[in-house]
């Protein structure tokens, strides 16, 4: 099992493209979490952001696809 330090060191040695894709995947996960939160009653006051959040998701997803080619 890798220690946290070893994991960080290995991550740092990944090619930049892979690190950027990894970080963008984290952003997509966060956006997906936000979209799930907007499906609750509590979100009624901020539902106006949903189209923009979906647009961000689509743009980042498209960017990741282009970077993966």
Protein Blocks (a to p, Z undefined) as FASTA:
>chain_A
ZZfklmmmmmmmpcfklmmmmmmmmmmmmmmmmmmmmmpmklmmmmmmmmmmmmmmmmmm
mmmmmmmZZ
